[in-house]
Amino acid sequence: MGLLLDITQFFGRFHPLIVHLPIGFLLLVAVLEIAAWRKKLDVSFSVEYGLLLSGISGVLACVFGWLLASDGGYQETNLALHRWLGITTTALAFVLYWMRRHPTLASGVVYRFSFAVLILSVSAAGHFGGTLTHGSTYLIEHAPAPLQH
């Protein structure tokens, strides 16, 4: 059992590295989508594959995160929120990829709303992940006094 635990922990420690892939792909997709909505550009190919790569790398991040969490030592509520928001983000990336593959779905308000939920989901997942690793006061501990409350 010791070797299995060591291997699990070894691979789990790659989660912080891997988790930045879906975040980066989603940020790129967001920039492309905003540019397309404002300038009427055709970025369908890039957005589709950016979403697909977000989903695939999100699955890897979820697996490696699950391995890392198996070591314990994390605040359970924040861990659960981080875990389920990461899974939600990954699932939404695949749903949006599927919607993008069907142009009538990708042009409507449902797609835009779903995309906004995806961005909120990845942001919240990142927030709770940061809270797990750096603590709940990390962002504000050196802020000016009025912002620390």
C-alpha angles and dihedrals in degrees: 000000000000094000092049091050091049092050091046091051093043092056093037091061089066090068095093090053097044096042090068092064097070090040091054093046091049092050090051091049090049091053091048092048093049091048090049094049093048101038100027092239123164105237096148096124094049094044093047094052093039088057092046091051089047090054095046094046088043090058089052091048091050093050094047090044091052089052091049093049091053088076090068126211096116128117102260100219094051090042092053092047092047092047096049094042089052091050090046091050091050093048092048091051089057092044091051090046088054091047090050090054087060106057095200089060095044095057099056139088091256090063093048092047091048090049091052089050089050092054091047090047095052090045093051092045089052092048093053091043090053090048089053094052103032105024131250096282098049096107096046105033093098096031122116112279097256090057095050095076 
